[in-house]
């Protein structure tokens, strides 16, 4: 295999080729570069350049794959490629990735283009429960051996992705995309599914855009179910014109945007900083003021709740037609406060000169504002607003989750911890 075709819906927008020396080069189709609707595969692969190679290409491809050596190793044995070969792995799982682009083998292009209706293997909830149980035991069991549809997602946590359509779950294939990500509980982190659902709900409660989620039990297996924001449902009234009920929306995380490999997603490991993300939003977003404000609010939110995993791979850009860019909704948010002592917690990105939760004070935020080119008063006001909104938001969130039937003890514990910390943070400011 020496070539993969990049498809957007049925259109080939470019080709990813492996040269004889093993290096990779991506070349856009001239017709795509001329199109008024065109968008780049990545900000780091601009349309102005006819072809791209080097570290930015490798970084983007690795960002589509799981950050789990065990999963990659088992996939490598299953597909008979090297675990260090992103190109080879994507040749087997690249038809459903994060974002709007499918990376497919040339011999598959005709079949995908001619697919005139959805391809879905329907699943019952007990069947999904058995899949989740298998996934808990074997983190590489993202799909069952006989499944036709494969997929790939970044991140280290075990997960599967399915489609939910017309009240039924299923495994999609071909042009039909997944719509939801299902993650079983993490060993050693009791209540993590409820924790993530709580934090996403709390984020929306205080005015932040965040992915929609639920916690659902399939058979005997609980999981957090996250609705993919990089998928868009086609209204029933329009399905006569588009036989595919769901379409892909392109997105990329900020490691991909900045050409940084996912192994360096944490700032302390040489990954992107908040300053770099803000500068990217300032120069590339269609609504830079709104997106920068949202990003500052997200930093403040994670500081208050102890969201220690808010690294560059957990912030993304959404690509629109005509190369329009906006900050994507927040995702993968969870609080470390229930599991770890506050004084030991460090954020994934530095505020001012500090990572430590308790070391970040008012002066840290003013220094951050100075380095970001933002007005100090504006930043402090936004951070204070987030901190002051969280106590009421936490109470609403607990009530909402209780109404949903969730009774895990981590829910009132989170309300207690984030409320107390929010009050301390507001006082610091």
N, C-alpha and C positions, 0 to 999 in steps of 0.2 A: 504494500500500500504506500503510494508516494503522493497522493493528493486527496484532499477533502474539499468539498464544495460548500460554501457558505450560502444558505438559503434564507430568504425572508419571504414567508408564505411560499409561493411557487417560484419566486424570482431568484436566480443565482446572482449574488452581489459581488462574489469574489471567490478566489481559490487559494487554499493553503497548501503549499507544496513542500515536500521534504527533498532537499538536494542530495546528491550522492555523498557529500561529506557529512550528512546528518543535520545540517542547519535548516531552519525553516524560513520560508518567505511567504507573505500574503500579498496577493495582487488583486486590487479591485477591478471589477468589470467596468470598462469605459462607459457603458450605458448607465450604470448605477451612479458613477461619479457625476454624470451630466444631469441626472434626474433632480427635479425640484424637491422631491420627497425624500431624497437620500439622507441617510445618517451614517456615521462611521461605526465600524465594529467597536472601536474604542476611541476615546479622546486621544489616547496615546498612538492611535493609527489614523491620523487625519486623512480626510478625503483628498486634500491637496496633494498628498503623496500617492503616486500610482501604486507603489508597493512598499512593504515594510518588512523588516527582519530584525534580528537581534533580541536583546533582553526584554523589550516591551512586548514582543510577540509571545515569547515564552511565559512571561508573567501573566498575561491575559489568559492563556490556555490553562495554566496551572490554577488560576482563579476559578475556573469552571469545574474543577475536580475536588473531591473531598480532601480535607487536611488530616488524613488518618492513614498512617503507613500500613496498618493491618488491612484496611479496606483496599487500598491500592495494590497491596501484595496479592490479596485473594483475587481481585479483578484481573491482575496481570496473569496469574496462573490459569484463570478461567478462559481468558481471551488469548492466551499464549503470546503476550507481548511483555516488554520490560516494564516494571513498576516505575521506572524513571523516564518513561516515554509518554509524555502528555499527548502527543500527536497520535500515537498508536492506541492509547486508551480511548481518546475521543472518537476514534474510528468505530468504536463499539457502543459508546454511550452518549455520543454527541447530538443525537436527534432530539433530545429534550434537556436543555440546560437552563441555567439562569439567563433571563433576557429573551430577546426576540429572534435570535439567530440559531439555526440548526446547522451543525457541522456533519455532513453526510458523505459517504463514499460515492464516487461518481456513478457506480452501477445502481445506486438506490434513487438517484434523482428522478428518473422517469416514473418510477412507481409512486413516489411522493407527489409528483406533479399531477398524476392521473387519479389520485385518491379523491373521489367525489363525495364520500361520506365519512363520518367519524368511525374510527376503529377503536372499539372499547370492549374489553373483556370484563363483564360485570362481576362484582364481588358482593357477597353478603357481609354483614357486620361480624358474624362469627368467623368467617374466612379472614377478614382483616385482623381480627384478634389473634388468630393463629400466626399470621405474618408478623405482627408486632411481638408476639412471644418469641418467635424465631429470631427476630432482630435484636431483642434484648440479649439473647445468648450468643449470637454471632453478628457483630456490628457490620459485617460485610453483606449481610442478607438483605440488601435493599430491594431486591426483586426475587421472586421464586424462580427456580431453574427453568421452568417451562414458559415463562412469560415472554411474549414477543416484544413488548414495549420496554425499552431501557431508558434511564435518565441519569443525570449527574447534577450534583449540587455541591458547592463549597461548604466548608465547616468541618469540625471534628466530631460533632455529635451524631450518633446513629439516627437515621431517618428513612422514611420512604415518602414517595410522592404519588398521588392518585388523582383521578378526576372525579368531581362530584357534579352530576348533571341530571336534571329532572328528577331529583330525589333519590338517585342511585349512585353508588360508588363503583369505580372500575379502574382497570389498568389500561391507559391509552397507548396507542402506537402510531407511528408514521407522522402525519401532519397534526394529529390530534394531541394537544398538550395536556400535561397535568395542571390541576387548578389548586391543589392543597398539599401542604407538607405536613406529615404526621411524625411526631417525635415521641418515642416511649420515654418513661422515666429514666434518669441517669443513675446508675449504681452509686450508692454512697451519698446521693443528694436527695433525700426524701422530700417529696413535694415540689420537685423542680418544675414539673409541668404546670402546676398551679401557680408557682412563683412567676414563671414567664407570662402566663395568661394574666395574672394580677398586674404585673408591671406594664404590659401593653395596654391593658384597660385603664390603668391609672394615668398613663401618658396621654391617652385620648381624653380622659376626664379633665386634665389640666390644660387642654388645648393643643397638644402636640399631635401631628399626623402619625399614626402608627398602624401597622398591619392588624387586621381583624383576626381574632382567635377565639377558640373555645377549648374546653377540656371535655373529652368524650370517652366513654368506656365502650370498647368494641369487644363483645363477649365478656371476658374477665380482664381485659387489658386496657388500662387508661393510657391516654396520649393527649398531648396538646396538638390541636389541629389549627394550622395557620393558613389563612386564605392568601394565595399568591397575589401580590399587587402587580406583578409583571404579566398578568393574564387579564384579558377583557372578554366578557361574555357578549356574544352577538344577540341582540333582541330577537325574540321569536318572529316578530314581524319582518325581520330582515333575513331570516334563514333561507328563504327561497333564493335570494341572490347569493348568499354565502352558506354553502352546505355545512361548513364547519362552525359549530356553535361557540367555540372559544378561539381567540387569537392571541398570539404572543406579543408582548410589548418589550422593547429592548431596554436593558438596564446593565449597569456594571458597577462594581464596588470601587472604592477609592484606591485600593491597591492596583486594580486594573487601570483605573483612570490615570494614575501617576506612574505606571510601568514598574511597580514594585512587586516582587514575588510574594505569595501569601505567607511564606515562612518568615517574612519580616513585617507582619501586620501590626505588631506592637511597636509603638514609637521608641521604646527603650532598646529594641532590637534593630533600630535603624529604619523603622517604618514611618509612614506619613504622620505629620504633626497637625494639630488643629489649625495652625497658621497656614500650612500648605493647602488644607481643604478650603479654608476661607478664601484664600487667594484664587483657587480654582473656581469657586462659586462667584467670586467678584468678576472674574474675567470671562466665564463661560455660561453661567446661568442666564436664562431668559428673564428671571425675576431675582436679581442678585440680592437686593435688600431684604426681601421676604425670606429667601433661602438662607442667607447668613443669619438672620434673626432666629430662624427655626433651628439652625445648627447650634447656635449659642444656647438656646433654650434646651436642646438635647444634651449638651455638655453639662449644663446646670442640673438637669434632671438626673443624670447619671451620678453626678457628684453628691446629690442629696440622697438618692436611694441606695448608694453603694453599688452602682452598676459598673463592675470592674472589667467587663469584657467589651466595652464600647471602643474597639479598635477600628482601624481604617476599613477592614472588610465588612464591618457592620454599619457602614454608611455607604449609600449608593446614589448614583445619578440615573434618572429616567431619560431615555432618548425619545424625542418626538420626531415626526416627519419634518424634513427640512432642517435637520441638525439642531432642533430645539432641545434644551436641557433644563431639567429641574431636579432639585433634591428629592429623593424618593422617601416614602414613609419609613418610619423607624421600624426595626425588627430585631429579633434576638436580644431582647432586653430582659435581664433578671437581676435581682438584688442579692448580693453576697452577705448582707447583714444577718440573716438567720443562721448562717453556717460559721462565720468567722468574726473574731474580735475586730471592732471598728478600727482600732489603732494599727492593725496589721494590714489593712486594705490599701491597695494602690490602684489608681485608675490606669487605663490602657494608654491614655494620652495625657500629656503634661499640661497643667494650668499654671501659667507663669513659670516658676522654677521648680514646681513640685508635682509629684505623682501621688504622694500619700494623702489619703482622705482627710486626715486631721491636720495636715500641714498646709492645706489649701485654705487660705484666709482671704479677707477683703483685698489685701495687697497683691495676692496672687491673681485675682481677677482684674485688678487695674493694670498689672504688668501684662497680663494676657491681652487686654484691650489695646495697650500701647503697641505691642508686637503685631497685633492684627490690623492695626490702622483703624480701630473703632473708637468711638468716643467713650471715655471712662464712665460717664454718668449713664449713658445708654446701656452699656453692658451691665453695670451694677443694678440698674433698674430692672432689666430683664431677668437676671439671676435671682434677684430678691422676689420678683413676681412669681417665679416658678416655686421657690422655697415656700412662700406664703400660701400658694394655692394647694400645696400637697396635703396638708392635714384634712381639709374638707374633701379633697379629691380621694384620699385614702378611705375616708368613711363611706363615701358614695360607692367606691369600688368594692369594699367589703360587702355592702348591702346588695350590690348588683350580683356579685358572685354567689352570695348566699341564696338569692332568689333563683339563680341558675341551678341550685341544688348541690353546690360544692361545699363540702363540710371539712376539708382538710385543716388541721390545726395551724398550718403555716399561714393561712389567710389572716386570722386575727393577729398572729404574731407579726406578720409584715406590716399591718396597719399600725400596731404599737411602735415598731422599730422605725418605720419611715416617718411617722408623725413626730416622734421624739427628735429624730435627727433633723427634720425640716425646721423645727423650732430652733434648734441649735444653730443651724446654717443661717437662718434669717437673723438671728442675734449677732452672728459673726459679721454679717454684711452691714 
